[in-house]
Amino acid sequence: MNLDFFERLRNAQIATNSLVCVGLDPDLEKIPDFLGKQYKSPEAIVTAFNRAIIQATAPYACAYKLNSAFYESMGGSGFDVLKTTLESIPKDKIRIIDAKRGDIGNTASKYAYSIFNLLDADGCTVAPYMGLDAVEPFLAYEGRAVFILVRTSNPSSHQLQSLMADGHSLYEHVARLAFTWGENLPGSVGFVVGATNPAELTHLREEYPDTPFLIPGIGAQGGSIATVGNVAHSKGLVLVNSSRGILYASAGENFDKMAAKAAMELRNILNKAIHDHAD
């Protein structure tokens, strides 16, 4: 890779005029039934579904995020489906494995090797609860990004992330540490910050204007488009993830066309929100 992660992400966003990251989280119970008649194995169904979604949404998405749980749940063959799907994504897109790894030592090194060497992903998500030891092996890979869970979008996230110490919330301490971890290591640090906590998302962008944010929580989780438009207007890079709202926009044979429509609409809504904030 000749360009660093930030440059490749910026190029992908310029090429598509989009902040949209499509979450490729295939659920066999939600994939259109007609695919089951064309393809006999779960692996073939998921592979065909993913390829159709990628081809349809590529004009409107700068990145794709694959949650490893949906592939691991398929058993041993799931890794092959994950790898095949990654290889189906155009090379000018950013490819992120959402595995939320969080172990230490040799175990973390093996996780990093799997994601960056075997799968050749551009980025991954990592849980920082065990400190730098859990993150450093991922940051050893030049040109790759580690999106550290800082303020997540799930309902119970406040149980830990909002705990106070020395006048600051735990998520603020995590952000400060994560930012320093990326200063002297080859890899790039990004933050996962949910759109479901608008004030905290805004606060973190003010504190870390240059750090790339991976923002879940739009769509089914009810995150604030206006706030995302606000933070996206700054010079820091932003990726806005949508999974269910795009993947399952239709249960019919037009599922790929409707997924493209949903991705395009999200792109346009986000761009309007950025434009409105600029005005």
Legacy VTK file of the C-alpha trace (Angstrom):
# vtk DataFile Version 3.0
C-alpha trace
ASCII
DATASET POLYDATA
POINTS 279 float
0.000 0.000 0.000
1.649 3.203 -1.156
-0.796 5.588 0.548
-1.480 5.766 4.262
-4.934 4.982 5.610
-6.057 8.603 5.888
-5.151 9.326 2.270
-6.927 6.231 0.983
-10.043 7.013 3.000
-10.064 10.613 1.810
-9.635 9.497 -1.807
-12.497 7.010 -1.467
-14.769 9.694 -0.055
-13.904 12.188 -2.760
-14.484 9.601 -5.499
-17.985 8.790 -4.239
-18.852 12.141 -2.623
-19.908 9.974 0.282
-19.309 9.269 3.974
-21.369 6.079 3.836
-19.937 2.833 5.154
-22.130 -0.166 4.342
-22.242 -2.773 7.088
-22.118 -6.216 5.500
-23.780 -8.175 8.316
-25.601 -10.985 6.490
-28.356 -12.669 8.494
-29.756 -15.769 6.788
-33.140 -15.176 8.422
-33.396 -11.767 6.712
-31.823 -12.473 3.326
-34.505 -12.631 0.582
-36.009 -16.107 0.358
-35.624 -16.449 -3.396
-31.836 -16.658 -3.042
-32.304 -19.879 -1.098
-33.895 -21.417 -4.167
-30.994 -20.440 -6.408
-28.169 -21.385 -4.030
-28.265 -24.522 -1.930
-25.725 -23.826 0.818
-25.703 -21.009 3.390
-22.208 -20.093 2.231
-23.329 -19.679 -1.381
-26.408 -17.677 -0.363
-24.422 -15.240 1.773
-21.687 -14.874 -0.837
-24.198 -14.106 -3.595
-26.124 -11.689 -1.362
-22.970 -9.814 -0.346
-21.699 -9.544 -3.907
-25.016 -8.143 -5.115
-25.094 -5.581 -2.307
-21.499 -4.521 -2.995
-22.041 -4.128 -6.733
-25.238 -2.134 -6.221
-23.989 0.201 -3.477
-20.423 0.809 -4.706
-21.275 4.154 -6.396
-22.605 5.526 -3.096
-20.282 4.035 -0.460
-16.689 4.820 0.390
-16.254 1.871 2.759
-17.608 -1.476 3.883
-17.609 -2.866 7.415
-17.962 -6.594 7.977
-19.001 -7.756 11.445
-17.109 -10.982 11.991
-19.852 -12.519 14.180
-22.140 -13.047 11.198
-19.414 -15.054 9.469
-18.054 -16.917 12.491
-21.595 -18.132 13.229
-21.459 -20.064 9.949
-18.739 -22.340 11.317
-15.403 -23.123 9.710
-16.556 -22.110 6.243
-17.467 -18.649 7.502
-13.863 -17.474 7.332
-13.770 -18.340 3.636
-17.016 -16.417 3.044
-15.556 -13.451 4.903
-12.388 -13.544 2.809
-14.308 -13.986 -0.453
-16.540 -11.046 0.410
-13.562 -8.823 1.163
-12.039 -9.758 -2.172
-15.294 -8.753 -3.885
-15.045 -5.183 -2.606
-13.402 -2.797 -5.090
-9.809 -1.974 -4.182
-10.509 1.754 -4.005
-12.894 1.221 -1.074
-11.974 0.979 2.604
-12.579 -2.468 4.118
-13.028 -2.750 7.887
-13.402 -5.885 10.005
-15.673 -5.202 12.958
-14.397 -7.855 15.357
-14.000 -5.749 18.532
-10.964 -7.760 19.553
-9.626 -7.050 23.021
-7.037 -9.581 24.171
-3.343 -9.165 24.959
0.096 -10.500 24.102
0.505 -13.286 21.604
-3.275 -13.691 21.316
-3.731 -10.099 20.157
-0.855 -10.538 17.717
-2.602 -13.548 16.182
-5.869 -11.635 15.876
-4.019 -8.786 14.160
-2.235 -11.212 11.831
-5.544 -12.795 10.838
-7.231 -9.466 10.094
-4.369 -7.681 8.349
-2.344 -10.495 6.791
-4.791 -13.281 6.027
-7.830 -11.114 5.292
-5.877 -8.046 4.098
-8.372 -5.647 5.680
-7.686 -1.921 5.838
-8.956 -1.486 9.380
-10.531 -3.167 12.367
-12.300 -2.382 15.623
-10.598 -3.069 18.960
-11.850 -2.938 22.557
-9.385 -1.044 24.794
-10.467 -2.389 28.210
-7.114 -4.167 28.734
-5.097 -1.090 27.816
-2.324 -0.558 25.288
-1.402 -4.268 25.391
-4.661 -5.063 23.595
-4.203 -2.406 20.917
-0.469 -2.220 20.176
-0.244 -5.420 18.076
-2.828 -3.964 15.664
-1.022 -0.629 15.468
2.149 -2.421 14.370
0.738 -2.570 10.819
1.641 0.476 8.765
-1.108 1.826 6.561
-3.875 0.134 8.547
-6.330 1.723 10.968
-7.458 0.621 14.408
-10.861 2.009 15.393
-10.933 1.946 19.180
-14.262 1.692 20.979
-14.579 5.064 22.722
-18.305 5.886 23.070
-20.496 3.185 21.643
-24.111 3.404 20.494
-25.645 0.522 22.477
-28.213 1.365 25.216
-26.170 0.100 28.184
-22.881 1.703 27.152
-23.259 4.336 29.880
-22.866 1.684 32.584
-19.104 1.813 32.099
-18.334 4.532 29.589
-19.963 7.313 31.621
-18.264 6.458 34.918
-16.439 9.460 36.351
-12.800 9.631 37.488
-10.755 12.765 38.082
-13.569 14.893 36.735
-13.820 13.111 33.399
-15.899 10.254 32.038
-14.245 6.945 31.293
-14.844 7.418 27.569
-12.868 10.688 27.732
-9.948 8.893 29.386
-10.094 6.189 26.694
-10.064 8.818 23.931
-7.066 10.591 25.461
-5.084 7.376 25.819
-6.051 6.088 22.377
-4.935 9.336 20.789
-1.480 9.042 22.401
-1.168 5.375 21.450
-1.266 6.310 17.793
1.503 8.901 17.998
4.555 6.620 17.890
3.316 3.469 16.176
3.038 2.688 12.446
-0.719 2.188 12.347
-3.428 4.852 12.491
-5.871 5.359 15.364
-9.537 6.086 14.860
-12.456 6.252 17.295
-15.775 4.418 17.276
-18.293 7.015 18.489
-22.019 6.392 18.252
-24.487 8.872 16.790
-26.934 8.037 19.594
-25.069 10.330 21.994
-25.050 13.659 20.103
-23.536 15.831 22.850
-20.696 13.416 23.465
-20.071 12.927 19.754
-19.822 16.693 19.344
-17.557 17.007 22.382
-15.165 14.336 21.144
-14.951 15.909 17.687
-14.094 19.247 19.284
-11.345 17.611 21.326
-9.989 15.463 18.475
-10.716 17.322 15.226
-8.246 15.341 13.086
-9.010 11.809 14.283
-11.122 9.631 11.961
-14.461 8.630 13.495
-16.393 5.488 12.653
-19.982 6.395 13.569
-22.615 3.687 14.047
-26.126 4.261 15.329
-27.747 5.919 12.303
-30.978 4.371 11.085
-32.400 1.559 13.214
-30.759 2.899 16.387
-32.087 6.423 15.862
-28.825 8.387 15.803
-28.791 12.093 14.976
-28.143 12.914 11.312
-27.877 16.608 12.172
-25.103 15.988 14.683
-23.223 13.796 12.238
-23.479 16.579 9.666
-22.072 18.957 12.250
-19.032 16.847 13.117
-18.470 15.815 9.494
-18.093 19.463 8.536
-14.804 19.601 10.466
-11.555 18.584 8.814
-11.475 15.199 10.529
-12.551 12.177 8.513
-15.896 10.566 9.278
-17.356 7.196 8.294
-21.086 6.733 8.884
-22.089 3.100 9.095
-25.467 1.701 8.112
-26.189 -2.025 8.067
-29.816 -3.132 8.345
-31.240 -0.006 6.730
-29.330 -0.741 3.535
-29.008 -4.540 3.474
-32.665 -5.245 4.099
-34.296 -2.320 2.340
-36.292 -4.933 0.413
-37.021 -8.637 0.860
-37.858 -9.053 -2.810
-35.874 -9.754 -5.940
-35.100 -6.040 -6.179
-33.185 -6.140 -2.863
-29.977 -4.936 -4.482
-31.639 -2.018 -6.279
-33.390 -0.971 -3.066
-30.124 -1.272 -1.146
-28.524 1.060 -3.697
-31.416 3.486 -3.275
-31.050 3.427 0.519
-27.291 4.000 0.302
-27.767 6.867 -2.153
-30.433 8.472 0.045
-28.237 8.224 3.133
-25.338 9.755 1.222
-27.524 12.630 0.056
-29.035 13.226 3.509
-25.588 13.343 5.086
-24.273 15.707 2.417
-27.271 17.990 2.928
-26.689 17.983 6.689
-23.060 18.993 6.127
-24.107 21.714 3.679
-26.763 23.023 6.069
-24.232 23.267 8.875
-21.788 25.107 6.628
-24.478 27.682 5.868
LINES 1 280
279 0 1 2 3 4 5 6 7 8 9 10 11 12 13 14 15 16 17 18 19 20 21 22 23 24 25 26 27 28 29 30 31 32 33 34 35 36 37 38 39 40 41 42 43 44 45 46 47 48 49 50 51 52 53 54 55 56 57 58 59 60 61 62 63 64 65 66 67 68 69 70 71 72 73 74 75 76 77 78 79 80 81 82 83 84 85 86 87 88 89 90 91 92 93 94 95 96 97 98 99 100 101 102 103 104 105 106 107 108 109 110 111 112 113 114 115 116 117 118 119 120 121 122 123 124 125 126 127 128 129 130 131 132 133 134 135 136 137 138 139 140 141 142 143 144 145 146 147 148 149 150 151 152 153 154 155 156 157 158 159 160 161 162 163 164 165 166 167 168 169 170 171 172 173 174 175 176 177 178 179 180 181 182 183 184 185 186 187 188 189 190 191 192 193 194 195 196 197 198 199 200 201 202 203 204 205 206 207 208 209 210 211 212 213 214 215 216 217 218 219 220 221 222 223 224 225 226 227 228 229 230 231 232 233 234 235 236 237 238 239 240 241 242 243 244 245 246 247 248 249 250 251 252 253 254 255 256 257 258 259 260 261 262 263 264 265 266 267 268 269 270 271 272 273 274 275 276 277 278
